[in-house]
Amino acid sequence: MVMSFRVRPANELEAYKKYLRDHGEKLELSQVQPPPVAPESNAVNEVQKAFGMIEATAAKNPEAMQMVAPGKALIGWSQPDARGYDFTNSWEEFATVVESDRPAFELLHTVLTRPKLDFQLDYKKGVNLLLPQLAPLKLSTQKLSAACILDMHQGDTSAAVTNILTMLALVHKNAGEGLLISHLVRIALVSFAVAPTWELLQTTNVTGAQLAAVQAGWEQMDCLRDAENAFETDRAWSLELLQKCRVEGGISGMSGSGSSGGSWTWPPDWHELADNARSGVGETLWRSSWSYSDELCLLKRYQIIMEAARAMQTNHSGNFKADYDAMTARLASVDVTNEGAAFFRILTIPDFSDLFRVASLPATLRKTLRIIAARDVVVTAIALKRYQLQHGAWPDKLAALVPALLPSVPIDPYDGKPLRYHPNADGTFLLYCVGEDGVDDGGDPTCPTTSSSASFYWQNDKARDWVWPQPATPAEIQYFREHPPK
């Protein structure tokens, strides 16, 4: 019976693999491993040396682009003190903290002069590969962000620009590291760069050349290609793990079921013994038959997700939300039934299918779209500031930025229409993305009254629109200090 359960799904699996390979898909780790980077092109030695010089303590980040009301943020560098969520220092005290890390920052700046940042990972280790660079990479970026605010407080926009560019270069020059967790960390690092960039736009001595450099740094963020690369590698790893489990066993341990370590009691725990027996039967069935159905299902789900990421890169309408929604519908329709599974579930024999659902990948793509929206809004805001420096006023329309400051009017990834913008009578402007619901609420940055969220963050999941913040007034800042959100 087991053999009969195996033959059809195994044949279907091999036929689908052949189809994927014939269409250029890479299913083996050896095919997705990035090529080695020549030492003279790699900034890794200097960056790792910097990691060793930076104290592994939480970064003291002063307020930067701190949202104090919907659509309003305080300018951190202009505040009378260097205040964070857990500390308040004078600027002189904070400068002492930052200056201790300046030698490490100089080494990190090396990434600006090299084409790549490759941590020389051994992909052959598969799921046993360690990634010790991720935590110090995150900490270093946070400390660079804090240094930016001090630079601006001291009027040194040149140093601030170098630090912002270094933050961005640590991301895009490491984009060849095609691991899912690395991609997620890079998304976080890009989000760290938003606040100091906003703060830079509020300075009075920033130059057009400096802004052009920062805009170019942001424009190099190819987050969708980065995501596709990570999905390809994650698929190869998942296939290798599944095949290893099929050959060597151990699937019961992955699910948390099975023996608790071999300890015995008297009288025996008959329920545990029965569970262990059922897990043993389930693993035998999974390894000999059901694993082929699960691998087929796994491959189909990965393919749907990667096709969505690719469609977004070639979608000239720019409506990524439509691509994402279509992907979600396709994923819901994928179901490969294991023969006999219904009968064995009656006997509470597990089939371990839930271990191979790729549930995290749609969420990863969703986070990628959020950071793409942030990047496009940031780039547009920089171009607006460059225009204002050149002409002494904000443009009437975003089209005025093309082609001198932007190649084209940026498209909102959530509805495929141009980002919304208009100048205000008070000398400010309104710039926004409609957000994940795809509905244009006229630039309303608030959350619905039914929402429990108290956050003013400009990309709040619950916000009606994602509005690029304008500087808060002293009265708004004082009210926030006296009535912080709970």
WOLIN-V558977 format. One record per run of one state. SS is the DSSP state (@ for helix, = for strand, . for the rest). FROM is the first residue (numbers start at 1). LEN is the number of residues. If there is no record, write none. Layout:
[[SS,FROM,LEN] [SS,FROM,LEN]]
This chain:
[[.,1,1] [@,2,21] [.,23,6] [@,29,4] [.,33,6] [@,39,3] [=,42,1] [.,43,1] [@,44,10] [.,54,12] [=,66,4] [.,70,2] [=,72,3] [.,75,1] [@,76,3] [.,79,3] [=,82,3] [.,85,2] [=,87,3] [.,90,1] [@,91,9] [.,100,2] [@,102,11] [.,113,3] [=,116,1] [.,117,6] [@,123,6] [.,129,4] [@,133,21] [.,154,3] [@,157,16] [.,173,7] [@,180,22] [.,202,6] [@,208,12] [.,220,3] [@,223,26] [.,249,2] [@,251,5] [.,256,14] [@,270,45] [.,315,5] [@,320,14] [.,334,7] [@,341,6] [.,347,6] [@,353,4] [.,357,2] [@,359,33] [.,392,6] [@,398,4] [=,402,1] [.,403,3] [=,406,1] [.,407,4] [=,411,1] [.,412,6] [=,418,1] [.,419,1] [=,420,4] [.,424,5] [=,429,5] [.,434,13] [=,447,1] [.,448,15] [=,463,1] [.,464,2] [=,466,2] [.,468,2] [=,470,2] [.,472,2] [@,474,9] [.,483,4]]
